[in-house]
Amino acid sequence: YVVLPQAVRVILPPIGNEFVALIKDSSLVSVLAVSDLTRRGREYMARTFLSFDTWIMVALCYLVLTLVSSRIVEFVEAKTRFER
């Protein structure tokens, strides 16, 4: 039998890594015509012709998203950590 709290402790780090990778890979979704941060940046750049500023802001948004989600995952992992 598998006890749920033990299973959560073991599976949490890989799930957290997948969550962060999903955020990072969301810029690739723009190729599939899904409106995301990268596409919005392109639309804004087309209207304002501020390419450098736009890409810096898009990169900073992705950086903030990944850093915050990484910290949340680290916090949850620390709360559920166990000794092996």
PEFENUR-V277380 format. One record per residue. N is the residue number from 1. RES is the residue in one letter. SS is DSSP state (H for helix, E for strand, L for the rest). BURIAL is + if it has 24 or more other ideal C-beta (glycine too) atoms within 12 Angstrom, else -. Layout:
n={N:N}
res={RES:RES}
ss={SS:SS}
burial={BURIAL:BURIAL}
This chain:
n={1:2:3:4:5:6:7:8:9:10:11:12:13:14:15:16:17:18:19:20:21:22:23:24:25:26:27:28:29:30:31:32:33:34:35:36:37:38:39:40:41:42:43:44:45:46:47:48:49:50:51:52:53:54:55:56:57:58:59:60:61:62:63:64:65:66:67:68:69:70:71:72:73:74:75:76:77:78:79:80:81:82:83:84}
res={Y:V:V:L:P:Q:A:V:R:V:I:L:P:P:I:G:N:E:F:V:A:L:I:K:D:S:S:L:V:S:V:L:A:V:S:D:L:T:R:R:G:R:E:Y:M:A:R:T:F:L:S:F:D:T:W:I:M:V:A:L:C:Y:L:V:L:T:L:V:S:S:R:I:V:E:F:V:E:A:K:T:R:F:E:R}
ss={L:L:L:H:H:H:H:H:H:H:H:H:H:H:H:H:H:H:H:H:H:H:H:H:H:H:H:H:H:H:H:H:L:L:L:L:H:H:H:H:H:H:H:H:H:H:H:H:L:L:H:H:H:H:H:H:H:H:H:H:H:H:H:H:H:H:H:H:H:H:H:H:H:H:H:H:H:H:H:H:L:L:L:L}
burial={-:-:-:-:-:-:-:-:-:-:-:+:-:-:-:+:-:-:+:+:-:-:+:-:-:+:+:-:-:-:-:-:-:-:-:+:+:+:-:-:+:-:-:-:-:-:-:-:-:-:-:-:-:+:-:-:-:+:-:-:-:+:-:-:+:+:-:-:+:-:-:-:+:-:-:-:-:-:-:-:-:-:-:-}
